[in-house]
Amino acid sequence: MAVVTGWLAEQDRLAAEAVAYGAERSREVRAQLERGGVSPQDVAGVAGLGPIPVLAKDDLPALQAADPPFGGMLAVPVGALKRVYRSPGPIIDPEGNAPDFWRVAPAARAAGFRRGDVVLNAFSYHMTPGGLMLDGGLRAVGCVVLPGGVSGTAAQIEAARAANATGYVGTPQFLVALLERAAAAGTPLPLRRALVTGAPLPPALRDRLQDGFGVDVYQSYGTADAGTLGYECEAKDGWHVAPEVVIELLSPRDGQPVGGDGAPGEVVVTSPNEVYPLVRFGTGDLSAWNRAPCSCGRASPRLTGFLGRVGEGVKVRGMFVHPRELTAALADEPSVGRFAATVTEAGGRDVLTVRMAPASGCDPDPTALAARIREAVGVRAEVEVAPPGSIPDDAPPLADRRG
């Protein structure tokens, strides 16, 4: 096990800076410190964060509803922002005016993107920040961005071929869908490099993309709240912790830092972001440490990848789906008695299926319900009508059944 001393010193500096700045500018950070009985002067480094309670991402909707629009977490006037987004949850996310606000450029450079590359960006530019997060990082590198967004598969294939796009950013599942459809039509795409995020990348899918289609694939990891948190280098052996953030891995069992490498823990972020400072922000994602030296020479340790969730949200095709959103979407639909949603995988693609047990004497319309669900959660769902009484009272509203 080896972690470079300079990196540890930088983590301590960032932790102290985030707490001091957050205590000065953020009501929620001050409240966190008060709940933990901590003063800013008590935090000289990462070890001093321990008594401060974790703020869970799943708690943001209630926090923001009680103190709109940002739950007391914004450190600048709303009028100083560049954009405001509404992510699933629902969660309101800010974007400041700094170039590459979410710090995506280091991940793009590590993936091999260079000035002048034409890159298809298949993340949505509508309401949620995904598209502009990646757009900003690519532009900071000097890439030319083709904003595919939520355009259909055929339109993105045509545009990528016309623009001779050699790069791609988006989910790995959509990338394989583009490549397969283009190949089946006899019009292979010029894509040769990809930075994927927002969904798991199983080894079999990476092999298919790299060996089957010749696309050099790299992963990055981040959230709309905290920006880029980790990314792969050329070794492709885990996600290097990104600059400018502190990451702790805390045991879901007792909230204490995990021990040795390989032990799963929740990714908890502290960031001195001038617009949106975070102190012990719980992402709900599970990962583990790999603190062995990396062949690329970077000083930061690596996260081993995505190991599951401790929060209620489930990521489907790059978007979080929350049980409470499904419940709210169906609460005033008199034809629905009970429902249970599952996320599975078929052909490398995420599938959201919602089973409905009708209320007594009712006949639900699956097409109308699917449209209502998509409007609420931003993801297309397959709706199945189940026999009355077939969904037990204790069935979870949303379960992830992907292997």
LODRENMI-702212 format. One line per 10 residues: their letters; for each residue x, y negated, z negated of C-alpha. Coordinates in steps of 0.001 Angstrom, whole numbers, plus 524288, in hexadecimal, padded with zeros to 5 digits. Each point is the difference from the previous one (the first is absolute). Layout:
BEGIN
A	X,Y,Z  ...
***
This chain:
BEGIN
MAVVTGWLAE	80000,80000,80000  80551,7F2BD,80393  7FA3D,7F262,80085  808A7,7F46A,80356  801E6,7F6E8,7F461  7FDED,7F3BE,8082C  7F295,804B7,80402  7FC32,80251,7F1C4  80488,7F247,7FC65  7F7B4,7FA67,80B0C
QDRLAAEAVA	7F42B,80790,7FB0F  801EF,7FA29,7F27F  80102,7F258,805C2  7F38C,801C3,807F9  7F87A,80541,7F441  803B4,7F471,7F76B  7FD1A,7F657,80AEF  7F2A4,805F3,802E5  7FBDA,7FF70,7F1D2  804D4,7F21C,7FDD9
YGAERSREVR	7F9E0,7FAD3,80C79  7F36D,807B1,7FE54  7FE58,7FB53,7F209  8013A,7F201,804BB  7F729,800D9,80BFB  7F6AC,80BA2,7FEAD  7F4EC,8010A,7F614  7FF79,80EB2,8019E  80E8E,801CA,7FD7B  7FE9B,7F7D7,7F3AE
AQLERGGVSP	7F497,80897,7FBE4  8080B,80C47,8027A  80AFD,7FAE0,7F78F  7F687,7FC87,7F535  7F9E0,80D80,8006F  80D7B,805ED,7FE7E  8046A,7F695,7F57A  80B4C,7FBA9,808A1  80599,7F280,8027D  8073F,7FCD6,80C96
QDVAGVAGLG	80C9C,7FE93,7F857  7FEEB,80E30,7FBBF  801E6,804F4,80DDC  80E30,7FF75,80417  7FEF5,80B7C,80946  7F851,80C02,80415  800C6,80622,7F273  7F8B6,7F44D,7FA64  7F41B,802B5,80873  7FC61,80C09,7F80D
PIPVLAKDDL	7F633,7F9FA,7F661  7F89C,7F8B0,80AB7  7F38E,80734,80401  7FEC6,80465,80E18  7F610,7F8DA,80873  7F9B1,80A69,8088E  7FCCE,7FCD6,80E1D  7F2AE,80639,7FDCA  7FD33,7F56A,7F5D7  801B7,7F4CF,809B2
PALQAADPPF	7F1F9,7FFCF,80546  7FA54,7FDE6,7F26D  80AB3,7F64B,7FC5D  7FD92,7F80B,80C4F  7F13B,80093,7FE75  80145,7FA7A,7F240  80975,7F538,80422  7FEB2,7FDC8,80EAF  80667,80052,80940  80CE7,8059D,7FB0D
GGMLAVPVGA	7FD74,803CB,7F1EA  8095A,7F5DB,7FA94  80B8D,8065A,806FB  802BE,7F590,80A33  80B87,7F72E,7FCA3  7FD27,7F54B,809FF  7F3BE,7F881,80404  7F75D,8075D,80992  801E0,7F4D8,8098A  80E88,8030A,800A7
LKRVYRSPGP	7FD8D,80D80,805E5  8014A,803A6,80E49  7F529,80A43,7FFFD  7F6AC,8071F,7F6E4  7FBF5,80E25,8026C  7F5CC,80953,7FB04  8052B,80DC9,7FE6B  7F835,80C24,7FC53  7FCA0,80061,7F1A0  7FBFF,7F54F,80248
IIDPEGNAPD	80C93,7F89D,7FD12  8035B,7F21E,80434  80E3C,7FF0A,8046D  807CF,7F371,80237  80A56,7FCF6,80A23  809A1,7F529,7FD4F  806B9,7F7A3,80A2C  80D7A,80629,7FF4C  80437,8071B,80C5D  7FEB3,80EC3,7FE75
FWRVAPAARA	7F864,7FDF8,7F361  7FF18,80EB5,7FD6B  80EA0,80289,802A9  7FDFE,809B7,80B09  80C0A,7FBFF,807D6  809C5,80894,7F866  7F799,80BE8,802D2  7FEF0,7FC69,80E62  80EB9,7FE24,8011E  802A3,80CD6,7F906
AGFRRGDVVL	7F70B,80694,809F1  8086C,7FAB7,80AF7  7F756,7F534,80552  807C0,7F517,80634  7FDDF,7F296,805FF  7F89A,800D9,80CD4  7F9B5,80D41,7FD91  7F1AF,80074,803FD  7F876,80677,7F503  7F1DA,80493,7FFD2
NAFSYHMTPG	7F9D7,7FC77,7F2EA  7F469,80915,7FDC8  7FC0A,7FAAB,7F2B0  7F3B5,7F7F3,7FEA2  80118,7F134,800D8  7F210,7FE78,7FAF3  7FD09,7FC9E,7F1B0  80A8D,808F5,7FA49  80E5A,7FBDA,80061  8060B,80C37,80624
GLMLDGGLRA	80179,7FAC1,80DBE  80604,7F314,7FC18  808AD,80652,7F5B3  806EE,807E9,80A82  7FEED,7F501,809F0  8076C,7F6AF,7F71B  80AF5,80998,7FD8E  8018C,8034A,80E54  80035,7F19E,803BE  80A63,7FD73,7F597
VGCVVLPGGV	80874,80A30,806BF  7FD60,7F998,80D2A  7F734,80A65,805CF  7F52B,7FD13,809AF  7F338,804BD,7FA11  7F4C7,80609,80796  7F471,7FE5C,7F685  7F858,80C78,80289  7F842,7FEC7,7F369  7F369,807C0,8002D
SGTAAQIEAA	7FF1D,800E0,80ED9  7FC3A,80D4D,8054C  809E5,80A81,8033A  7FEA5,7FE5C,80EBE  801D2,7F138,7FF55  80C32,80130,7F793  805E5,80A29,8091D  7FDA0,7F745,80BBE  80581,7F409,7F92C  80C0A,80721,7FAD2
RAANATGYVG	8032B,80541,80D84  7FDC1,7F2DA,80695  808BD,7F8E6,7F62C  80A29,80B04,7FFE9  7FF00,800D1,7F129  80B10,80852,7FAC9  7FC42,7FE68,7F1AC  7F420,8030D,7F79D  7FB4D,7FC71,7F260  7F3C5,80606,7FA20
TPQFLVALLE	7FBBF,80CDC,7FA0B  806A5,80C6C,804BF  7F2D1,80633,802C7  7FC2A,7F561,809A7  80D59,800B6,8064F  7FE82,80E67,80302  7F249,7FD7F,80520  80556,7F5B3,8096D  80B07,808B5,80499  7F77B,80C00,801D9
RAAAAGTPLP	7F596,7F8B3,80780  809E2,7F938,808B0  806F7,80CD9,802D3  7F32C,806EC,80314  7FCD5,7F54B,809CF  80D41,80153,80670  803E7,7F23D,7FBD3  80A44,801E1,7F54B  80324,7F442,7F794  80D71,7F973,7FF89
LRRALVTGAP	80005,8003C,7F0FD  80D1D,80431,7FA73  8000C,7FAB5,7F20E  7F5B5,7FEFA,7F562  7FE6D,7FA9C,7F24C  7F458,806CC,7F9EA  7F8F0,7FD39,7F357  7F27C,80051,7F9FC  7FE89,80ED4,800AC  807E7,80C3F,7FCC6
LPPALRDRLQ	80A26,804FC,809A1  800B8,80ECE,7FE15  80C70,8066C,80539  7F864,80706,80ABC  7FA7C,7F315,804F2  80D55,7F973,7FFCB  805AE,80B83,8078C  7F525,7FF1A,80A1F  80250,7F17D,801F0  80EC9,80102,80087
DGFGVDVYQS	80223,80D03,806D6  7F393,8009E,80805  7FF3B,7F1D9,80462  80DB1,7FAAE,7FDDF  7FBDD,7F535,7F6A6  809B5,7FCDA,7F519  7F70F,7FE8C,7F423  802B7,7F896,7F359  7F736,7FDC7,7F43E  7FDAC,7F415,7F79A
YGTADAGTLG	7F7D2,7FE7C,7F3CD  7F949,7F433,7FA41  7F348,7F9C1,7FBC5  7F8BE,7F393,8039A  801E9,7FB24,7F20E  80E90,80276,7FE99  80535,8009C,80DED  80A35,809C5,8046A  80480,808D2,7F4F5  80864,809FB,80708
YECEAKDGWH	80496,80476,80D49  807E6,80A85,806C5  80DCA,7FE41,8050E  8065C,8081C,80ABA  801C6,80B4D,7F678  7F124,80158,7FEBA  80188,8055E,7F247  7F65B,7F7F6,7F817  7FC3D,7F1AA,7FEFD  80A71,7F673,7FB78
VAPEVVIELL	7FA5B,7F697,7F609  7FE15,7F336,8072F  8071B,7F391,7FC11  7F93C,7F5D1,7F76D  7F761,8095E,7F830  8018D,807F6,7F397  7FA6F,80DB8,80049  7FD7D,8087F,7F43A  7FAC4,80DE1,800B4  7F73B,80257,7F448
SPRDGQPVGG	7FAA9,80D12,7FBAD  7F11E,800B9,801C3  7FFBA,807E3,7F35F  805D9,7F639,7F67A  803B6,7F3D9,807E7  80E6F,801A9,7FD19  80AB1,7FF7F,80A69  80216,80D43,8063B  80C91,8070B,7FCDB  8088E,80674,80A1B
DGAPGEVVVT	7FEFE,8000D,80EA7  7F45E,8072A,805B3  7F688,7FD46,7F4D0  7F371,7F9C1,8054A  7FBEE,7F2BE,7FAE2  7F729,7F4BA,803B0  80683,7F558,8080A  7FF33,7F3AF,7F78E  804B5,7F33D,805E5  80556,7F356,7FA54
SPNEVYPLVR	8025E,7F4F4,8099D  803C9,7F19F,7FE6A  7F85B,7FC42,80C31  7FDD6,7F150,7FF8D  7F1F8,80119,804CA  7FB8C,80C76,7F954  80914,80428,7F4F2  7FDA5,80DCA,7FB18  803F5,805D3,7F300  7FE6A,80EA5,7FE4E
FGTGDLSAWN	7F634,80160,80AFB  7FB6A,80E1A,80111  7FE56,803F9,80E30  7F982,80D09,7FCC4  809BD,806F2,808F5  8088A,80B12,7FB0A  80E22,801F6,80401  80CE5,804A9,7FA21  80E06,7FB55,7FF64  80B87,80457,80833
RAPCSCGRAS	80B99,7F8BF,7FA47  80ABB,8077A,80709  808B4,7F7D6,80905  7FA94,7FE8B,80DB9  80873,80238,80BFE  7FBAC,7F2B6,80552  80769,7F906,7F52B  7F47A,7F83E,7FAA1  800E5,7FDAD,7F155  7F1B6,801C8,7FC8D
PRLTGFLGRV	7FA67,80D0C,7FBA0  7F520,80658,807DC  7F208,803F2,7FDAF  7FDF3,80DDE,804AE  7F33C,7FCFC,806FC  7F186,80022,7FD36  7FC4A,80A33,7F5BD  7F1A6,7FCA6,7FDE0  7F7A9,7F614,7F8D6  7FC2A,7FCFA,7F217
GEGVKVRGMF	7F637,7F579,803F4  7F263,8022B,8056B  802BA,7FAEC,80DB2  8032A,80978,80B06  80728,7FB5B,80C18  7F94A,803F2,80CAB  80608,7FC4C,80D0D  807D5,7F55A,7F95A  7F489,7FA25,7F85C  7FC7F,80231,7F1C4
VHPRELTAAL	7F26F,8057D,7FDCD  7FA92,7FE8B,7F22F  7F4F4,807E6,7F9E7  7F9B5,7F38F,7FAFA  7FF15,7FA9C,80DDA  7F94D,80C4F,804D4  7F6BC,7FF83,7F47B  7FCD5,7F1B2,80267  7FDAE,80285,80E76  7F609,80AB8,7FD1D
ADEPSVGRFA	7FA0D,7FB22,7F33F  7F46A,7F93B,80655  7FD82,80A85,80A3E  7F38F,806EA,7FB4D  801EC,80BDB,808D5  80C97,80421,7F91B  7FEF6,807F7,7F399  80E39,803AA,7FDB6  80C61,7FF7D,807FE  80DC4,8057D,7FF82
ATVTEAGGRD	80B0A,7FB89,808E4  80C53,80760,80389  80C3F,7FC8D,807A0  805F7,80B05,807FE  809A3,800F8,80B34  7FD81,80590,80D81  809E7,7FFB5,80AEA  80896,7F65D,7F89D  7F4A8,7F67E,7FE1A  7F8F6,7FC14,7F38B
VLTVRMAPAS	7F18E,8037F,7FF9A  7F68A,7F998,7F666  7F3CA,80849,7FE40  7F476,7FB93,7F7BF  7F5FF,80A6D,7FC70  7F28B,7FABB,7FC9B  7F578,80711,7F850  7F31E,7F933,8035A  7F702,7FA4F,7F5E4  7F324,8072D,7FE35
GCDPDPTALA	7F787,7FEFF,80C11  80A0C,7F81A,807AD  80703,80264,80CCA  80CF3,7F870,80082  804E0,7FAC8,80CFF  80E69,80438,8011E  80313,7F62A,80AAD  7FAB7,7F47F,7F849  806C7,80494,7F3A0  80CF7,801A3,8072A
ARIREAVGVR	7FEDE,7F205,804FE  7FD1A,7FB23,7F236  80BBF,8072F,7FA80  80922,7FAED,80A72  7FB6B,7F21D,7FD6A  802B4,801C0,7F17A  80D22,806F8,80008  805AA,7FCE1,80D6F  801C2,80E53,803AA  7F793,8087A,808C6
AEVEVAPPGS	7F995,80B54,7F8BF  7F980,80C8A,80443  7F2F5,80106,7F903  7FA09,80D41,7FD3D  7F275,8020E,7FA4D  80068,80AC0,7F5BD  7F486,80796,7FA47  7F91D,7F960,7F48D  80654,8037B,7F30C  80C4A,80576,80671
IPDDAPPLAD	80914,7F577,7FA93  80240,80237,7F166  7FEAA,7F505,7F638  80E7F,8007A,7FCB0  804E9,7FFD6,80E0D  80A81,7F57A,801B2  7FB7B,7F4F8,808E6  80CDF,80090,80788  80A01,80AFA,80077  80CA1,80133,807A2
RRG	800B6,80DCC,8059C  80BDA,7FDFA,808A8  80AA6,809DA,7FD8D
***
